[in-house]
Amino acid sequence: MVPPVAPTPPSPADWAALASAMSGRLVLPSDSAYGSSRLVYDLRFEDEHPAAVALCASPADVQRVIDFARSHAIQPIPRCGGHSYGGYSTGSGLIVDVTPMNAVTLTSPSSGPLATVGAGARLIDLYGGTANAGVLVPGGTCPTVGIAGLALGGGIGVLGRRYGLTCDQIQSVEVVTADSRVLTASPESEPDLYWACRGGGGGNFGIATSFDFSAYPIPALALFDLQFPWGAASDLLGAWQTWIAEAPDELWSNCMLEAAGSSGLAASTTGVYAGEVAALSQLLSGLIAMVGTQPTSQFVAPSSYLNAMLIEAGCSDLTLAQCHLASVNPAGTLSRTAFLAKSQYFSTRFPPAAVSAATDAVELFHSELPALGGSLEFDSYGGAINVVPADATAFVHRDALCQLQLAGAVAVPLDAAGVGAVHTWLAQTADALAPYSNGQAYQNYIDPTLEDWQQAYYASNLPRLVSVKRTYDGDDVFHFAQSIPTSL
């Protein structure tokens, strides 16, 4: 028996051979483009210097890069939008960047509209591409997030209660596995991999290169934004969670309690309604009556789908081209940022003690970190999200009333004391609210500080995910601090 050949570090000639074999581009540390190509969204990971960035233009490129990484004992690191909260889309390894594969194509098979989307597409590109065809694919709100990371880990957005999560729309996904096979995972082909790719989290089983998503004709839409005085914050949160539990599936809403730096404390609720303004206005009248305080400002209006997505993305005054990061798109005007976040799920309505803990936490942030922004954002679940059985997809969070994102901005330039203060606030707030949560957390808001992360992200679906990992990546090639293990 001939022993396997041990991996060896790549020579300059090896790198050159890989570059010439790719249809995309290999960016090495010596290249002028390396400084920008290595960057991810969060400024906290500014000091990461990967061995190279492979801008893959085809599944064949991804195959070649994975083979190269394995042959030379370099960690392959999948990347689409580069928004991993834990910095898991960068590091010292070889970045397998799929952003050149970003086309959005619409077809109309007999089963209904279908969007074929390259895994490197940003959400703003998806929204622009589908809106032009008169259809939508439910997604998130941050415009520069990559579709692959969003869809593989779940994908909560403003139309989720009406149509479901982004992962629920996946009809098939093309994946390059650790052994460099190109597989199409669907209900008929590689069904276990297909199951795992709908909520199992990005970067665990292979590198996605393309998705087929169900798309839907765009309905009439209406938007709202209600701002309340901070003195009504407790009443708003208490009323909101009762109101949204009884709301029709056509309504999605969040409730935001915010320490807004020099702007002070703010309490608000915003949302999107798949229907007419008159029906939405009636629903909002009920909420205002429950709060018992009139909003200080109130916006309710009809909207086109694309306009709604631009508003939710914070790009209402920008073109599609401008709604990109300036660091990756010449026309982009958006900036990278630095922040810390955690998440929790709540399956039942909050008792008064939970409401008080939430408002107290925001007031504490404003008191201790008055120059920064911190928030508690409760996003509504229910509707089409919760009708899917917990084991039907890898996304297990199907009984939630809402999901909370706790977030705090970090001052730039970064300093250890400032980062530590935000970490402490997040941990204290999460601990204060933990008795009222169901113990779960959102895998797309991946949290390196979460101790029992396997159960929090995947709960009862973890054993099957481990089995899929063992089948498709038994050597744990795609490994990071919170990747699904090959055994329990």
C-alpha positions in Angstrom: 0.0 0.0 0.0 1.4 3.4 -1.0 1.2 5.9 1.9 -0.7 9.1 1.2 1.4 12.1 0.2 1.7 14.6 3.0 0.5 18.1 2.2 3.2 20.6 1.6 3.2 24.5 1.8 2.6 26.1 -1.6 5.5 27.5 -3.5 5.2 30.7 -5.7 4.9 28.3 -8.6 2.0 26.5 -7.0 0.2 29.8 -6.5 0.8 30.8 -10.1 -0.5 27.5 -11.3 -3.7 27.9 -9.4 -4.2 31.5 -10.6 -3.7 30.4 -14.3 -6.2 27.6 -13.9 -9.0 29.8 -12.5 -11.5 31.6 -14.7 -11.8 34.1 -11.7 -9.0 35.8 -10.0 -6.5 34.8 -7.3 -5.5 37.8 -5.1 -2.2 37.3 -3.3 -0.7 39.5 -0.5 1.6 40.9 -3.1 -1.2 42.2 -5.3 -2.4 45.8 -5.2 -6.0 44.6 -4.7 -5.2 42.5 -1.7 -5.8 45.3 0.8 -9.4 45.7 -0.2 -10.1 42.1 -1.2 -9.3 40.7 2.2 -11.7 43.0 4.1 -15.0 41.8 5.6 -17.9 43.9 6.8 -17.0 44.3 10.5 -14.1 46.5 11.3 -13.2 44.3 14.3 -11.6 41.8 11.9 -9.5 44.4 10.1 -6.2 42.7 11.1 -6.9 39.4 9.5 -4.5 38.6 6.7 -5.5 35.5 4.7 -3.0 33.5 2.6 -4.9 34.6 -0.5 -8.4 35.5 -1.7 -9.7 33.3 -4.5 -12.5 35.2 -6.4 -14.3 32.2 -7.9 -16.2 32.8 -11.1 -17.5 29.2 -11.5 -18.1 26.0 -9.5 -15.0 24.7 -11.3 -13.0 27.5 -9.7 -14.3 26.4 -6.3 -13.3 22.8 -7.0 -9.8 23.8 -7.9 -9.4 26.1 -4.9 -10.6 23.4 -2.4 -8.3 20.8 -4.0 -5.4 23.3 -3.7 -6.2 24.1 -0.1 -6.3 20.4 0.9 -3.2 19.6 -1.0 -1.2 22.3 0.8 -2.8 22.0 4.3 -4.4 25.5 4.1 -7.8 26.1 5.7 -10.4 26.9 3.0 -12.7 29.7 4.3 -16.0 30.2 2.4 -17.1 33.8 1.9 -20.0 35.5 0.2 -21.0 38.8 1.8 -18.4 38.6 4.6 -20.9 39.5 7.4 -20.2 36.7 9.9 -20.8 38.2 13.3 -18.0 36.0 14.6 -15.5 36.8 11.8 -15.8 33.3 10.5 -15.6 34.4 6.9 -12.0 35.5 7.2 -8.8 34.3 8.9 -5.3 33.1 7.9 -6.5 30.5 5.4 -7.5 30.6 1.8 -10.7 32.7 1.2 -13.0 31.0 -1.2 -15.0 34.0 -2.3 -18.1 33.4 -4.5 -19.1 37.0 -5.1 -18.3 36.9 -8.8 -21.2 34.3 -9.1 -23.9 36.8 -8.5 -26.4 36.6 -11.4 -30.1 36.7 -10.8 -32.2 34.9 -13.4 -36.0 34.5 -13.4 -38.0 31.7 -15.1 -41.6 30.6 -15.0 -41.9 26.8 -14.9 -45.3 25.2 -14.4 -44.7 25.0 -10.6 -44.5 28.8 -10.4 -41.9 31.6 -10.7 -38.3 30.5 -9.9 -35.3 32.7 -9.2 -31.9 31.2 -9.9 -29.4 33.2 -7.9 -25.7 33.0 -7.8 -24.3 32.4 -4.3 -22.4 35.6 -4.4 -25.3 37.9 -4.9 -25.9 40.6 -2.3 -29.4 41.1 -1.1 -29.8 44.5 -2.8 -28.9 42.8 -6.1 -31.5 40.1 -5.5 -34.2 42.6 -4.7 -33.4 44.7 -7.8 -33.3 41.6 -10.0 -36.6 40.2 -8.8 -38.5 43.4 -8.6 -37.8 44.1 -12.3 -39.6 40.8 -13.1 -42.5 41.6 -10.8 -41.7 38.9 -8.2 -40.1 38.7 -4.8 -38.0 36.2 -2.8 -38.3 36.7 0.9 -35.0 37.8 2.4 -33.4 40.0 5.1 -32.9 43.7 5.4 -29.1 44.5 5.3 -28.4 45.2 1.6 -24.8 44.0 1.5 -25.4 40.6 3.1 -24.7 37.7 0.8 -27.6 35.5 -0.2 -25.7 32.3 0.6 -25.1 33.0 4.2 -28.6 34.4 4.7 -30.3 31.4 3.1 -28.2 28.6 4.5 -28.7 29.9 8.1 -32.4 30.7 7.9 -33.2 34.2 6.6 -35.7 36.3 8.5 -37.1 39.4 6.8 -40.0 41.7 6.5 -42.2 39.3 4.5 -41.4 36.3 6.5 -44.7 35.9 8.2 -46.5 36.0 4.9 -44.1 33.8 2.8 -41.7 32.2 5.2 -37.9 32.3 5.6 -35.4 32.5 2.8 -34.4 28.9 3.5 -38.0 27.8 3.1 -37.9 29.0 -0.5 -34.9 26.9 -1.6 -35.9 24.4 -4.2 -32.4 23.3 -4.9 -28.9 24.4 -4.1 -25.6 23.6 -5.9 -22.8 22.8 -3.5 -19.1 22.0 -3.9 -18.3 19.5 -1.2 -15.0 18.9 0.7 -14.0 16.2 -1.8 -14.6 18.7 -4.7 -17.7 17.2 -6.0 -20.4 19.5 -7.5 -23.7 18.3 -6.1 -27.2 19.5 -6.6 -29.2 19.1 -3.4 -33.0 19.0 -3.7 -35.8 16.9 -2.4 -35.0 14.3 -5.1 -31.2 14.5 -5.1 -29.0 14.5 -2.0 -32.1 15.0 0.2 -30.2 15.0 3.5 -27.8 17.7 2.3 -30.8 19.6 1.0 -32.4 19.4 4.4 -29.2 20.6 6.1 -28.8 23.5 3.7 -32.1 25.0 4.8 -31.1 26.4 8.1 -27.9 24.4 9.1 -25.7 27.5 8.7 -23.2 28.6 6.1 -19.8 27.1 5.7 -20.6 23.7 7.3 -21.1 21.1 4.6 -19.5 22.6 1.5 -19.5 25.8 -0.6 -22.8 26.8 -2.2 -22.5 28.2 -5.7 -26.1 28.7 -6.8 -29.7 28.5 -5.5 -33.1 28.0 -7.1 -35.7 29.9 -5.0 -39.4 30.0 -5.1 -40.6 33.5 -6.1 -44.0 35.1 -5.6 -45.9 37.8 -7.5 -45.5 41.1 -5.7 -48.6 42.0 -3.7 -49.8 45.5 -2.7 -47.6 46.6 0.2 -47.9 49.3 2.9 -45.2 50.5 5.4 -45.5 52.0 8.8 -43.2 53.6 11.4 -44.5 54.7 14.8 -42.3 56.6 17.2 -43.2 56.8 20.9 -41.9 58.8 23.8 -39.4 56.9 25.9 -41.8 57.1 28.8 -44.1 54.8 26.9 -41.4 52.2 26.1 -42.6 49.6 28.6 -46.2 50.0 27.5 -45.2 49.7 23.8 -43.2 46.5 24.3 -45.9 45.0 26.4 -48.6 45.9 24.0 -46.6 45.0 20.8 -46.0 41.4 21.8 -49.7 40.9 22.5 -50.7 42.7 19.3 -48.3 40.8 17.0 -49.3 37.4 18.4 -52.8 38.1 17.2 -51.9 39.9 14.0 -52.7 38.4 10.5 -49.9 36.7 8.7 -49.8 39.6 6.2 -48.3 41.8 8.9 -44.6 41.8 9.9 -43.3 44.1 12.5 -40.5 44.8 14.9 -40.3 46.7 18.2 -37.1 48.7 18.8 -35.9 50.0 22.1 -32.8 52.1 21.4 -30.1 54.1 23.1 -29.3 56.4 20.2 -26.2 58.2 21.4 -26.7 62.0 21.5 -30.3 61.5 20.2 -31.2 59.9 23.5 -33.6 57.0 24.1 -36.1 55.9 21.5 -39.0 53.5 21.4 -40.6 52.6 18.1 -42.3 49.9 16.0 -42.0 49.6 12.2 -43.3 47.1 9.8 -44.5 45.9 6.4 -48.0 44.8 5.5 -48.9 42.7 2.5 -52.2 44.5 1.8 -53.8 47.9 1.6 -53.2 51.0 3.8 -56.7 51.1 5.1 -56.4 47.6 6.6 -53.0 48.4 8.1 -54.3 51.7 9.6 -57.0 49.8 11.4 -54.5 47.3 12.8 -52.3 50.2 14.0 -55.2 52.0 15.7 -55.6 48.9 17.8 -51.9 48.9 18.8 -52.0 52.6 19.7 -55.0 52.0 21.9 -53.3 49.2 23.6 -50.2 51.3 24.3 -52.3 54.1 25.7 -50.1 56.8 24.4 -50.2 58.6 21.1 -47.0 58.3 19.0 -44.9 61.4 18.6 -44.6 60.6 14.9 -46.6 58.3 12.6 -45.9 57.2 9.1 -48.2 54.9 7.1 -48.1 54.7 3.3 -48.3 52.4 0.3 -45.1 51.3 -1.2 -43.7 49.5 -4.2 -41.7 46.3 -3.3 -38.4 47.7 -4.3 -39.0 51.0 -2.5 -39.9 49.0 0.6 -36.7 47.0 0.5 -34.6 50.1 0.0 -36.3 51.8 3.0 -35.8 48.7 5.2 -32.2 48.6 4.0 -31.5 52.2 4.9 -31.1 53.1 1.3 -34.3 55.1 0.6 -32.4 58.0 -0.9 -29.9 55.9 -2.9 -29.8 54.1 -6.2 -29.3 50.3 -6.3 -25.7 50.9 -7.3 -25.1 53.2 -4.4 -26.6 50.7 -2.0 -23.4 48.8 -1.8 -20.2 49.0 0.2 -17.8 51.6 -1.1 -15.0 49.1 -0.4 -16.3 46.5 -2.8 -18.2 48.5 -5.4 -17.0 51.7 -7.2 -20.5 53.2 -7.1 -21.2 52.1 -3.5 -21.7 54.7 -0.8 -22.2 52.5 2.3 -19.6 52.1 5.0 -18.3 49.2 6.9 -18.9 49.3 10.7 -18.1 47.6 14.0 -20.6 46.2 16.4 -21.3 43.3 18.8 -24.5 41.3 19.0 -26.3 38.4 20.6 -29.7 36.9 20.0 -32.5 35.1 21.9 -35.9 33.6 21.0 -39.1 34.0 23.0 -42.0 31.5 22.5 -44.5 33.2 24.9 -45.6 36.7 25.7 -43.4 38.6 28.1 -44.3 39.1 31.8 -43.9 42.6 33.2 -40.5 41.6 34.7 -39.2 40.9 31.2 -40.4 44.2 29.9 -38.8 46.0 32.8 -35.5 44.1 32.3 -35.5 45.2 28.6 -36.1 48.9 29.2 -33.7 49.0 32.2 -31.0 47.5 29.9 -31.4 50.2 27.3 -31.3 52.9 29.9 -28.1 51.4 31.4 -26.4 51.4 28.0 -27.2 55.0 27.5 -26.0 55.8 31.0 -22.7 53.9 30.7 -22.0 54.4 26.9 -23.7 57.7 26.0 -21.7 58.3 22.9 -22.6 54.9 21.3 -25.7 53.2 20.0 -27.2 50.2 21.5 -30.5 48.5 21.0 -32.9 45.7 21.6 -34.8 44.8 18.4 -37.7 42.3 18.6 -38.6 40.8 15.2 -41.9 39.1 14.9 -42.2 35.4 14.0 -45.3 33.3 13.5 -47.4 33.0 10.3 -45.7 31.1 7.5 -42.5 30.7 9.5 -44.1 28.7 12.3 -46.4 26.5 10.2 -43.3 24.5 9.1 -42.6 21.6 11.4 -39.3 22.0 13.4 -37.8 18.9 11.8 -38.9 19.6 8.2 -35.8 21.8 7.7 -32.6 22.3 9.7 -34.0 25.6 10.9 -35.5 24.5 14.2 -36.9 27.8 15.6 -40.5 27.3 14.5 -42.4 28.1 17.7 -41.2 31.6 18.4 -43.3 34.6 19.0 -40.3 36.8 18.2 -36.6 36.9 18.0 -34.5 39.5 19.8 -31.3 40.9 18.5 -29.2 42.7 21.2 -26.6 44.9 19.5 -24.1 47.5 20.5 -21.9 49.7 18.3 -18.2 49.7 19.0 -16.2 53.0 18.8 -13.7 53.3 16.0 -10.7 53.3 16.3 -11.2 50.1 18.3 -9.9 49.9 21.9 -10.1 46.9 24.2 -11.8 48.8 27.0 -14.6 50.0 24.7 -15.2 46.6 23.1 -15.1 45.0 26.6 -17.8 47.4 27.9 -20.2 46.5 25.1 -19.4 42.8 25.6 -20.3 43.2 29.3 -23.6 45.0 28.5 -24.6 42.3 26.1 -23.8 39.5 28.5 -25.6 41.2 31.4 -28.7 42.0 29.3 -28.8 38.4 27.9 -28.6 37.0 31.4 -31.4 39.3 32.6 -33.7 38.2 29.8 -32.7 34.5 29.7 -35.3 33.3 32.2 -38.0 34.5 29.8 -36.5 33.1 26.6 -36.7 29.5 25.2 -33.0 29.1 25.4 -32.4 29.2 21.6 -30.4 31.7 19.5 -30.3 32.5 15.8 -27.4 30.9 13.9 -27.2 33.7 11.4 -26.4 36.1 14.3 -23.6 33.7 15.2 -22.2 34.5 18.7 -18.7 33.4 19.7 -19.4 34.0 23.4 -22.4 31.6 23.4 -21.4 28.5 25.5 -24.1 26.0 24.6 -24.3 27.2 21.0 -24.9 23.7 19.5 -28.2 23.4 21.3 -29.1 27.1 21.1 -28.7 27.1 17.3 -30.0 23.6 16.4 -31.7 22.0 19.4 -33.4 18.8 18.4 -32.0 19.0 14.8 -28.4 18.7 15.9 -28.0 14.9 15.7 -29.2 14.8 12.1 -26.9 17.8 11.2 -23.9 16.0 12.7 -24.8 12.9 10.6 -25.0 15.1 7.4 -21.6 16.7 8.3 -20.0 13.3 8.8 -21.4 12.1 5.4 -20.3 15.2 3.3 -17.3 16.5 5.3 -16.1 13.6 7.4 -12.6 15.1 7.5 -14.0 18.4 8.9 -12.4 20.4 6.1 -14.9 23.2 6.6 -14.1 23.9 10.2 -14.4 27.0 12.4 -15.0 27.7 16.0 -18.8 27.0 15.8 -19.0 24.7 12.8 -21.2 21.6 13.1 -19.0 18.8 14.4 -18.6 15.3 12.9 -19.6 13.6 16.1 -21.4 14.4 19.4 
